[in-house]
Amino acid sequence: MKNNLFDTKTGVTGLLSYNNVDAKFISNRFTGTGVAGIYVDGNSATNQYRENIQILGNKFVATSYDMANVVLTENTRNCKVVGSDLKDNVVDNGLNNKVINTTKMPGPQHGKELQHKNPYSVLKLNRGLSEKP
């Protein structure tokens, strides 16, 4: 996915990469608010990792996300994030991921709840088969 514009709103994610391998997200532009700009996750029920995802040169302009610009869950490995600015913030809970030219920040683990700015909306980060967000 390359050169797209994502204008997000409260309670949503710009780009959700779920159960992908070798995906590339390059030079996209993100604006607005929400949960995260890019959220990469695998399947914790089957221990399937999302591998070799490349997130390169995406721009986060006037964004305010509840989690981070980019989130790599513990179900990711061997992914690469190259930010376009040190202000880009990334949560990396995965294995052997490379995060370059960004600010790494701690983030919630799977199974925890994240309360959004909208008091009526709660996102369950554990998207198991038996649970609904």
Secondary structure per residue as TSV (DSSP state, phi and psi in degrees):
chain	resnum	aa	ss	phi	psi
A	1	M	-	360.0	126.9
A	2	K	B	-143.6	140.4
A	3	N	S	59.3	45.4
A	4	N	-	-108.5	160.2
A	5	L	E	-111.5	127.4
A	6	F	E	-117.6	112.8
A	7	D	E	-107.7	98.6
A	8	T	E	-92.5	160.9
A	9	K	-	-125.2	170.1
A	10	T	T	-52.2	132.9
A	11	G	T	86.5	3.8
A	12	V	-	-123.3	166.2
A	13	T	E	-114.3	137.9
A	14	G	E	-63.8	-50.2
A	15	L	E	-140.4	118.8
A	16	L	E	-107.4	115.5
A	17	S	E	-104.2	101.1
A	18	Y	E	-119.7	122.4
A	19	N	S	62.5	39.9
A	20	N	-	-107.7	151.3
A	21	V	S	-130.0	137.7
A	22	D	S	63.0	24.2
A	23	A	-	-76.1	152.2
A	24	K	E	-128.7	129.5
A	25	F	E	-122.6	104.7
A	26	I	E	-126.5	131.4
A	27	S	S	53.9	37.9
A	28	N	-	-87.8	159.7
A	29	R	E	-120.0	132.0
A	30	F	E	-120.9	134.9
A	31	T	E	-137.5	160.0
A	32	G	E	102.3	-160.5
A	33	T	E	-117.7	178.9
A	34	G	E	144.5	-160.8
A	35	V	E	-81.5	-53.0
A	36	A	E	-158.4	156.0
A	37	G	E	-74.5	-54.7
A	38	I	E	-128.8	127.8
A	39	Y	E	-125.7	118.4
A	40	V	E	-112.9	125.4
A	41	D	E	-145.4	153.9
A	42	G	-	-112.0	-155.7
A	43	N	B	-112.4	102.9
A	44	S	T	-68.2	-25.8
A	45	A	T	-67.6	-31.8
A	46	T	T	-111.8	5.2
A	47	N	T	55.6	35.5
A	48	Q	B	-89.4	122.1
A	49	Y	-	-87.3	151.4
A	50	R	E	-94.3	118.3
A	51	E	E	-118.5	149.6
A	52	N	S	57.8	32.0
A	53	I	-	-76.4	132.7
A	54	Q	E	-114.1	122.5
A	55	I	E	-120.3	101.5
A	56	L	E	-125.9	125.4
A	57	G	S	63.2	26.5
A	58	N	-	-76.0	146.6
A	59	K	E	-111.3	129.6
A	60	F	E	-112.8	103.0
A	61	V	E	-111.4	121.1
A	62	A	E	52.2	47.4
A	63	T	E	-102.0	152.9
A	64	S	E	-143.0	95.9
A	65	Y	E	-104.7	145.6
A	66	D	E	-65.1	-35.3
A	67	M	E	-101.5	-67.7
A	68	A	E	-173.7	170.4
A	69	N	E	-63.7	-43.1
A	70	V	E	-131.7	134.6
A	71	V	E	-124.8	122.4
A	72	L	E	-110.2	112.6
A	73	T	-	-76.6	176.8
A	74	E	T	-68.6	-6.3
A	75	N	T	-95.5	24.3
A	76	T	E	-119.0	150.5
A	77	R	E	-156.2	150.5
A	78	N	S	56.7	33.1
A	79	C	-	-93.6	160.9
A	80	K	E	-133.3	128.3
A	81	V	E	-121.1	121.1
A	82	V	E	-118.5	112.2
A	83	G	-	-79.4	161.2
A	84	S	S	-95.5	-6.3
A	85	D	S	-159.2	142.6
A	86	L	T	-63.3	-16.0
A	87	K	T	-75.2	-15.1
A	88	D	-	-64.5	127.9
A	89	N	E	-111.3	141.8
A	90	V	E	-133.0	133.3
A	91	V	E	-99.0	121.8
A	92	D	E	-123.0	100.5
A	93	N	-	-104.6	10.7
A	94	G	S	-89.5	-169.4
A	95	L	B	-113.3	124.0
A	96	N	S	59.9	29.5
A	97	N	-	-80.6	151.7
A	98	K	E	-113.8	124.7
A	99	V	E	-122.6	117.2
A	100	I	E	-126.0	140.0
A	101	N	S	57.8	41.5
A	102	T	S	-141.8	176.2
A	103	T	E	-106.5	114.6
A	104	K	E	-77.3	139.1
A	105	M	-	-137.2	153.1
A	106	P	-	-70.5	151.5
A	107	G	-	-142.9	171.2
A	108	P	-	-68.3	150.4
A	109	Q	-	-91.8	162.3
A	110	H	T	-56.6	150.1
A	111	G	T	87.9	-9.6
A	112	K	-	-94.7	156.3
A	113	E	E	-101.3	145.6
A	114	L	E	-117.3	118.2
A	115	Q	E	-84.6	122.8
A	116	H	-	-82.6	171.6
A	117	K	S	-62.6	-29.1
A	118	N	S	-77.7	112.0
A	119	P	T	-65.4	-11.7
A	120	Y	T	-96.7	1.5
A	121	S	-	-120.6	125.5
A	122	V	E	-128.1	128.7
A	123	L	E	-98.6	125.7
A	124	K	E	-87.3	118.2
A	125	L	S	-74.2	-18.6
A	126	N	-	-87.2	100.5
A	127	R	-	-96.8	51.6
A	128	G	-	-65.5	164.1
A	129	L	T	-65.0	-27.6
A	130	S	T	-92.2	-6.1
A	131	E	-	-115.3	147.0
A	132	K	-	-111.8	142.1
A	133	P	-	-67.6	360.0
